[in-house]
Amino acid sequence: MLRKTIMTLVCVGCCYAASAQTNLESWRGKYEANKRDIEVVKKYVEALEEAKKGKESEQVIKEYMSRCPVLQVEDKDTYLLLNKYVFADPYSNVFEYGIYAVKKMKWAREEAPAGEDKAARLKRLFKGLGSGVSGDNEIDKRYEVLMTLSRNLNKEIDKQCEPYLQDKRYVLPLYDSLKLERLTYLVNKGQLLGQDAMRLKLAVNKALHAGNYARVVRDLEVAANLNMTDLRDNYIVAILTVLSESTLDKELINNILSFVLRLRDREETAGGSTNYYNLLGRLYALVGDKDNADKYKKMGDAIEAERMERYKDLFEATGSN
């Protein structure tokens, strides 16, 4: 029974690939004759993707978007067409409309076509697997759009807000108030996935720039207490490491030290792998506890050395520090 099912799937797949090329040639002519019709563009893009021509489909979509007003995004067919290739630049008007429109539209579950035979159903399932959508109804498509918008916005917020390693030292990205204002506006505009973590990173970045270090620590403590799953512990370590290199009063240093010790204890209990020890060594040095400073620095250096050895080939291949 299993062998028969596999053979059926293989046959359907082969037939599907052959028909995809024929379908593409048919829609190419229709597209060249009418590039402004959304239904024609949509069918042509679907034909291109069925024929595994992703680059061409991306170009067709971007050309279509350059010819139509941004309000066209509110049309559901256009919206779903744009998702994969256009909702990538958070600073574009199209991206903003993407967030606005996803909550405005009515999304209904689609029923399987009446009288659909087995071969047609298998073909439809094959198409769904290739598209990356978890199902074949509008609820799944809406979620895929939300994932795209959220992922691309979060990626840009990380670029603007997260410290990065440079010569084995954490440094902050250059502060761009206009970009950060735009990103804050977009995060607050709709209901996105991972929205709370994005808001936190923007708030922490703003407080760091303003020199409000107590606010930074307070916000990170609240996030840790809430066990915010979208916030990585390595981000907290990076922010507090940057903070530890600023001019801080003794009370705040002690507060940070107490916070990091709690995080370390929680990490050890959970069996995690975040390296808090170099940061602890730095904080103990700031409070004048040389013995603990040396102990934790050695522990942190040993963890980093073991990590470098374990992933040496990967680091060398990617040029990572």
C-alpha positions, 0 to 999 in steps of 0.5 A: 500500500505504501509503495503504491502511494509513493509511486502515485505521488511520483507519477503525479509529481512528474506529470505536474512538472511537465504540465507546469512548463506548458501552463507557463508558455500559455500564461506568458503570452497573456501576460505580455498582452495585459500586464496591468490585469491583477488576475493575469499577473497572479496566474502568470506568477503562479505559472512561473513558480510552478516552473521553479522560476522564482527570480522571474516571478519576483521581477514580474511582481516588482514591475507590477507594483511599480505601475500601480498605486500603493492603495492597490495593496488593499486588494486581497489578490494583490496583497497575497501576490506581494507577500513573498517578494515585496514586503521586505523593506520596512521603510517603504510605503508598501510595507506600511500598507501591508501591516495596515491591510492584514488586519483590515481584510476579512479572511475566510476558510476555503472549502475543498472544491466540490467533486475534486478527484484524487489526482486533482487533490494531489496536484493541489497538495503538491502546489501547497508544498512548493509555496511554503504555506502550511495549508490551502486556505486564507487563514494559513495565507494570512499567517504566512503574510504576518510571518513575513512582515514580522520577520522582516521588521524584526530583522531591521530592528535587530540591525539597528538595535542589537550590539555586535562583536567587533574585535572581540568587543560588543559595540552598538550600531550607529544611532539613526533617530529617523529610522528608529522613529519609523520602526517604532511607528510600524511596530505600534501600527498593527498586531505582529508576531514577536511585537513585545520583544521588538518594542523592548529592543527599541525602548532599550536602544533609546534609553541607552542613547539617552544615558538612562541606564537605570531604565535599561536595566529595569526594562530587561529585568521586567522582560526576564521576569515575564520570560519573554520567549522572543528575547534571547539571553545573548541579547541581554548579555550583549546589552549589559556588557555594553552598559558595563563599559559606561560610567555607572554609579555603585548602586546600579553596578550592584543591581546589574550584578544581582540581576546577572547572577539570577539569570546565571542561576536560572540558566544553569537550572534550565541547562542552557548554554548562555555564557554569563561568566565574562560579564560577571567577571567584568562586574565583579572587577567593577565592585572591587572583588578581584578573586571573583573577577578572576574566577569568572573571567577564567570560566568565561574564557574557557567556555569561549575557547571550547566553543571556538574549538567545537565550531572552528570549521564553521567560523572559518568558513563564514568568517565569524569572530 
